[in-house]
Amino acid sequence: MKAIIFAAGLGTRFKPWTDVHPKALAPVNGKSLLQRNVEYFQRYGITEVAVNVHHFADQIEAAVASANGWGSRVVISDERNEVLETGGGLMKARPFLDGDGPFMSINADVLTDLNLNRLQQFHREQHALISFAVTDRKTSRYFLFDEDNRLCGWENTKTGERRISINKPNLVQKAYSCVVAYEPAVFDLIRQRGKFSLVDVYLDLAADHRIMALDHSGDRFVDVGKPESVREAEEIFL
């Protein structure tokens, strides 16, 4: 199995670090976010990993080369010309990720101890096109699911925006953990091109394809989106 770590973002919420560094290289107890996620995949036998780069791309390339990929085969997916967001970044890395079996993704600024074997088993059992991890934590943007944990929509509780793919009553809010399993068939189904979010892909495909959620509430999870969240991460991930 292969995976991609999304590390191309500008990290605007992570200033001042991101004025001179990519967020993926921010240290948590002496290890960068990127290293921690490469090693996270290794624990589940995933040692072929793409990393997309844009913001201070040279620094990420240098870190990967200096560490010999931290023991994995790490391939750079170069987005220097234009940051493509998660959906565009996935399509850009298609030549590396495409194949006969499922592959995975994670955002570089997410740290979790979710058991990836559990997510992979769930993905297989559900016969899903895409399966992603969720929790019941508080946020402002939620995916919406039916009683079978199938994706039906999305909403932003701050702005009131709501996007429905499958119109059902009593939809349940869950927060996205940015850890995802995909079937390679997804590549031929994605209509968007250029710069776009995976959220758009999920909502576009949800009506006709099984996009499922695994609730891993109770696992350790930190979105290291702001500098102050590093302290929280360092208390949890030693």
Order of alpha helices (4+ residues) and beta strands (2+ residues): beta-beta-beta-alpha-beta-alpha-beta-alpha-alpha-beta-beta-alpha-beta-beta-beta-beta-beta-alpha-alpha-beta-beta-alpha
